């Protein structure tokens, strides 16, 4: 995802199969009035509940983009003056790759930190994205499926 593809309207949200760059997301939210910028990177880890994971595959429901946008708008209203960029990746990801990138900027750190935490929790709880874990022994398991 190149910076030229990022929207200038905030909050900026997207679900993409492209690699996520928090530096590019920062560029969408930073300005000279911003004193704090908080980044959250959700990475693919190599284990889950004691089992070795080799990869994850994320699948999004067709309404996931809309849900993500609504959540970001609600958080932007809840925390006055924050600027938000949040992107979730889909498709097959390898260990160490970024699955979720969130950048929240504000005049002061308190708002940025609080808004970022609240946003990540809401995304994890409400955006209909599921992951298929592949384990070292070749077995798979769906996670976050209702």
Secondary structure, 3 states (H helix, E strand, C coil): CCHHHCCCCCCEEEEECCCCCHHHHHHHHCCCCCCEEEEEEEECCCEECCEEEEEEEEEECCCHHHHHHHHHHHHHHHCCCCEEEEEEECEEEECCCEEEEEEEEECCHHHHHHHHHHHHHHHHHHCCEEEEEEECCCCEEEECCC
